[in-house]
């Protein structure tokens, strides 16, 4: 059993290292959701381009942009509904952490200044949103599927690279609006 736990933990670290390297690649429409299940703990980490979640990648400047941030925060604040974690798992959300444009203003754009160079900088600026969720689950073994509402909530999202690490091994699947569900052991 200890060897299995060590192997699972080692796999989780490998997955995180691969994901950290992948974060250097920024592709609109493409997000990553990592799920790690160990003991009664289930952790989800979403890494998505801000463009897909809020429609821009710079500091919010208008009322409409601030409203987009609020809307995304509300949608992302219901991970059980957004990612369809099975109810029979009895998961309770312990902690949520937002990083990027949904946690605090980012970017160095000056409101009201629209020079050519600044517009060019805005076009080439990239920002990612990272949201980490920590759950305690009464029946974590039931976390064996995902029925995602992510694409319905965020219409600019085209794919969600699902990466799962459990005591039983690793699983990876590319989810799309046409195929938003996955199951594993």
Buried (B, 14 or more C-beta within 10 A) or exposed (E): EEEEEEEBBEBBEEBBEEBEEBEEEBEBBBBBBBBBBBEBBBBBBBBBBBBBBBBBBBBBBEEEBEEBBEBBBEBBBEBBEBBBBBEEBBBEBEEBEBBBBBBEEBBEBEEEEEEEEBEEBBEEBEBBBBBBBBBBBEEBBBBBEBEBBBBEBBEBBBBBBBBBBBBBEBBEBEBEBEEBEBEBE
